[in-house]
């Protein structure tokens, strides 16, 4: 990532929680949080914090 904004992806963990993360271009098709590097995982935010628990 090194100063690059990279790409935003929506990924899930094993429990089905959704996260939005900033990733290097090589991971811009990732669907599972385990596919991300440790550095990328640090950028992830739980989607429920952003939009609440209700679906729209």
HELIX and SHEET records of a PDB file:
HELIX    1   1 UNK A   25  UNK A   27  5                                   3    
HELIX    2   2 UNK A   33  UNK A   35  5                                   3    
HELIX    3   3 UNK A   38  UNK A   41  1                                   4    
HELIX    4   4 UNK A   47  UNK A   51  1                                   5    
SHEET    1   A 3 UNK A   7  UNK A  12  0                                        
SHEET    2   A 3 UNK A  18  UNK A  23 -1                                        
SHEET    3   A 3 UNK A  45  UNK A  46 -1                                        
END                                                                             
